[in-house]
Amino acid sequence: MALTGEPGVWPFVRLKLRLTANGLRGRPARVALFLTGAGAATLLAVLGYAGFALPGALHDGRAAGMLLPFGGALLMLGWLFLPLLFFGVDETLDPARFALLPLRRRTLIAGLGASALVGLPALATLAATAGMVHTCARLGGPVAAVTEAFGVLGGLLLCVLLSRAVTSAFATALRSRRARDLATILLAVVAASAGPLQLLLLGLVNRADWDNVAALAEAGGWTPLGAPYSIGLDVAAGRAWAVPVKVLIVLAAVSGLILWWSRSLEQAMAGASAAGGRRVARGRADGRGPVAQLVFRGWPRTRFGALVARETRYWWRENRRRAGLVALTMAGLFLPITSMLGPDPRLAGGMAFMVGAVAPVALANQFGYDGSAYATNLAIGIPGRLEIHSRAAAHALVTVPLLVLVAVLAGLLAGDPAQIPARLGTLLAVYGTGLAVLLPISVRAAYALPESTGPFAVSSGGGLAKGLPSVAGMAGGIIGALPVVLAGYLLGPAWTWAGLPIGLGYAVATYLVGSGIAGDLLDRRMPEVLSAVS
């Protein structure tokens, strides 16, 4: 069929909505996750609106001059990094799927950009930044409000373009195995630095001179990150001459991102057809190098031993899993360190407590890593509990040493090394409880991951909803371990030597309960899990 003309953006929007709807049809669990994600996005939008509107309600122009540019810059950085940590990069409309269609690049860019604007993150961002319009209206009247409204729209466009351009360029760079490995590690390090950097910023603000902060905010308003969100304040302050200059800054950033996206998009589409020509790396036929032979020497030759060995190798070799380990390592090392800049250095222990809650998150979609290869386990009839225990054991082999390091680091930073065993017991209790919560969730809420070179990609939209199991596991680990924390307060000095055995015993007990539920559930749902991840 010959095309009579170039399609507009509406077919792309309809295609994304149709794919998202088809992914939810007949799947109540996914519908529930999507609705929960929509509720979470609404809550974040309301909180964001209230925060950005607060300076206007207080008629505090100085606070608005600091909050709006900094808040806008954090939003853009959040669009770039937060999906890589929790929600994944939405590849409902993967550009590589359009490689064989006679579409111009400008048509494809406009369509993909428009489809990104109809997602929950874009709508929540727009609703939250509408609070900036409210602030400018209270400080400068209707003209300032209208000007800020255009700035908010320009900021949202920059957020989408920045996210899409970086994703496309990242996919282009992942041609070789070495490039994929290096990019995975570097990007995971940068993404995992977002949380520690925020704590570092809070610690610096706690000790900051507000005159210097205001000067930095004003300077940030002349960058592409803060310019679109500060033009309404310029009108309110009588600096109308600054508006066209900042508009030019925004337009230059938009043009640069579009040009970058255009060039990387064509390379990414061309690279899709070349993916089939990859050469197989030379090595041992059994895939075991000298390091693997040393680690697994004397390993039990049983089904459990074989499954644990396989999963452990996957944690070191598979890009998506390795990205999760890098993010966990960054959080474990930097959360206690950045807490030292706060008002109380003893907060390092609390930050270490959070590491135990983050550690099990990588298992929230553990079957999604396997994809259709999970059919092998189903065909040979591996019992559900054996499957769950082997995967959890492999994860513990690469995670527990990090928890030991975090406990030692937190104890030294807090100036109380005698509490290191007790801190480790608390960490293990949180980790075991998190596993008990996440393992059943991973069976019920499994979903397929795209066949993408990107280690952070998710498919079929709903990235925010698909991040909710991870959040639920973190919350469950923290809440479930509260009895151990309470025991630490009640026992007083005796907790120094009793903390490790109590925490370890609590972790084992909660894990056995959760893993038993997950194993029995997996025995009943193996075909459904395979269908969900294939």
LINZIGI-V995693 format. One record per residue. RES is the residue in one letter. NEAR is the number of other C-alpha atoms within 8 Angstrom. D_FIRST is the distance of its C-alpha to the first C-alpha in whole Angstrom. Layout:
res = {RES	RES}
near = {NEAR	NEAR}
d_first = {D_FIRST	D_FIRST}
This chain:
res = {M	A	L	T	G	E	P	G	V	W	P	F	V	R	L	K	L	R	L	T	A	N	G	L	R	G	R	P	A	R	V	A	L	F	L	T	G	A	G	A	A	T	L	L	A	V	L	G	Y	A	G	F	A	L	P	G	A	L	H	D	G	R	A	A	G	M	L	L	P	F	G	G	A	L	L	M	L	G	W	L	F	L	P	L	L	F	F	G	V	D	E	T	L	D	P	A	R	F	A	L	L	P	L	R	R	R	T	L	I	A	G	L	G	A	S	A	L	V	G	L	P	A	L	A	T	L	A	A	T	A	G	M	V	H	T	C	A	R	L	G	G	P	V	A	A	V	T	E	A	F	G	V	L	G	G	L	L	L	C	V	L	L	S	R	A	V	T	S	A	F	A	T	A	L	R	S	R	R	A	R	D	L	A	T	I	L	L	A	V	V	A	A	S	A	G	P	L	Q	L	L	L	L	G	L	V	N	R	A	D	W	D	N	V	A	A	L	A	E	A	G	G	W	T	P	L	G	A	P	Y	S	I	G	L	D	V	A	A	G	R	A	W	A	V	P	V	K	V	L	I	V	L	A	A	V	S	G	L	I	L	W	W	S	R	S	L	E	Q	A	M	A	G	A	S	A	A	G	G	R	R	V	A	R	G	R	A	D	G	R	G	P	V	A	Q	L	V	F	R	G	W	P	R	T	R	F	G	A	L	V	A	R	E	T	R	Y	W	W	R	E	N	R	R	R	A	G	L	V	A	L	T	M	A	G	L	F	L	P	I	T	S	M	L	G	P	D	P	R	L	A	G	G	M	A	F	M	V	G	A	V	A	P	V	A	L	A	N	Q	F	G	Y	D	G	S	A	Y	A	T	N	L	A	I	G	I	P	G	R	L	E	I	H	S	R	A	A	A	H	A	L	V	T	V	P	L	L	V	L	V	A	V	L	A	G	L	L	A	G	D	P	A	Q	I	P	A	R	L	G	T	L	L	A	V	Y	G	T	G	L	A	V	L	L	P	I	S	V	R	A	A	Y	A	L	P	E	S	T	G	P	F	A	V	S	S	G	G	G	L	A	K	G	L	P	S	V	A	G	M	A	G	G	I	I	G	A	L	P	V	V	L	A	G	Y	L	L	G	P	A	W	T	W	A	G	L	P	I	G	L	G	Y	A	V	A	T	Y	L	V	G	S	G	I	A	G	D	L	L	D	R	R	M	P	E	V	L	S	A	V	S}
near = {2	3	5	4	4	7	7	8	12	8	9	12	12	8	8	12	8	8	11	12	8	7	9	10	8	4	8	8	8	10	10	8	11	12	9	10	13	10	8	8	12	9	8	10	12	10	9	12	14	10	8	16	13	9	12	15	9	6	8	9	9	7	8	13	13	12	10	13	17	11	8	12	10	8	10	12	9	9	12	12	11	12	13	13	12	9	13	12	11	12	11	11	8	7	9	9	8	9	9	5	5	4	8	6	9	7	12	9	11	9	14	11	11	11	12	9	9	9	8	10	8	12	10	12	11	11	12	15	12	12	14	14	15	11	16	16	13	10	12	14	10	7	9	17	15	10	11	17	11	8	14	15	9	10	12	11	9	11	12	13	13	12	10	10	13	10	9	12	12	10	11	12	8	12	10	6	7	6	10	13	9	8	10	12	11	8	8	14	11	9	12	14	10	10	8	12	9	8	11	11	8	9	13	10	8	8	6	8	7	6	6	8	10	11	8	8	13	11	8	12	14	10	9	10	12	15	17	16	15	14	15	17	14	13	14	12	7	6	9	8	6	9	11	8	8	12	10	8	12	12	8	8	10	11	8	8	11	11	8	9	15	11	8	12	13	9	9	14	13	10	10	9	7	8	8	5	5	6	4	4	4	4	6	7	5	4	6	9	8	6	7	8	9	7	6	8	6	4	6	6	6	6	6	8	11	10	11	12	10	8	12	12	8	9	12	8	8	8	10	9	13	13	13	10	10	12	13	12	9	11	13	13	10	9	14	17	10	13	14	13	11	12	7	7	11	9	12	16	12	8	11	15	11	9	15	14	16	9	10	14	12	11	9	13	11	10	13	11	9	9	12	8	7	10	8	7	9	10	6	6	6	8	8	12	12	10	11	12	9	13	11	9	9	12	11	8	9	10	9	8	8	10	14	9	8	13	14	10	10	13	16	9	13	12	6	9	9	7	9	12	12	14	13	14	14	15	15	13	15	16	14	14	16	16	15	14	13	16	14	14	12	14	13	8	10	14	9	11	11	8	4	6	7	8	9	11	13	15	11	10	11	11	13	13	13	11	11	11	12	12	9	10	16	13	9	11	17	13	7	10	12	8	7	12	9	8	9	10	7	6	8	7	5	7	11	10	8	9	15	13	8	10	16	11	9	11	14	9	8	11	12	9	9	13	15	9	9	15	15	10	11	12	9	6	9	9	7	7	13	12	7	9	14	7}
d_first = {0	4	6	9	12	14	14	18	20	20	17	19	22	21	19	23	24	22	23	27	27	26	28	31	30	33	35	38	39	36	36	40	39	37	39	42	40	39	43	44	41	43	46	46	44	47	50	48	48	52	53	51	53	56	57	57	58	61	61	61	60	61	59	56	56	56	54	51	50	51	49	46	46	47	44	42	43	43	39	39	41	42	39	39	43	42	38	36	33	30	27	25	22	23	22	21	19	16	17	14	12	12	14	17	21	22	19	19	23	23	21	23	26	26	25	28	30	29	31	35	36	35	36	39	40	39	42	44	44	45	48	49	48	51	53	52	53	56	57	56	55	52	51	51	49	46	46	46	43	41	42	41	38	38	40	37	34	36	37	33	32	35	34	31	32	34	32	30	32	34	31	31	35	34	33	37	39	42	40	38	42	43	41	41	45	45	42	44	47	46	45	48	50	49	51	54	53	53	57	58	57	59	62	62	62	65	67	65	67	65	65	63	61	60	60	57	55	56	55	52	51	50	47	44	45	47	46	44	46	49	49	50	53	54	53	56	58	58	56	53	53	52	49	47	48	46	43	43	43	41	38	39	39	35	34	36	34	30	31	32	29	27	28	29	25	24	27	26	22	23	26	24	23	27	28	28	30	33	37	39	42	45	48	50	48	49	48	51	53	57	56	55	57	60	59	58	61	63	60	61	59	58	54	55	56	53	51	53	52	49	48	50	49	45	47	48	45	41	40	40	43	45	44	45	48	48	48	51	53	53	53	56	58	57	58	61	62	60	62	65	65	65	68	69	69	69	66	65	65	63	60	61	61	57	56	57	55	52	52	51	48	46	46	44	41	43	41	37	38	38	35	34	37	39	39	41	44	43	43	47	48	49	51	50	53	53	50	51	54	52	50	52	55	53	52	55	56	54	55	59	60	58	60	63	63	62	65	67	65	66	69	70	69	70	74	74	74	76	73	70	71	71	67	66	67	65	62	62	62	59	57	58	58	54	53	55	52	49	49	49	46	44	44	43	40	39	35	33	32	29	29	30	32	33	37	36	33	32	29	28	29	33	35	38	38	38	41	43	44	45	47	49	50	52	53	54	56	58	59	60	62	64	67	67	68	70	72	72	74	76	77	78	80	79	76	76	77	75	72	70	71	70	67	66	67	65	62	63	63	60	58	59	59	55	54	56	54	51	51	52	49	47	48	47	44	43	39	38	39	37	34	34	34	32}
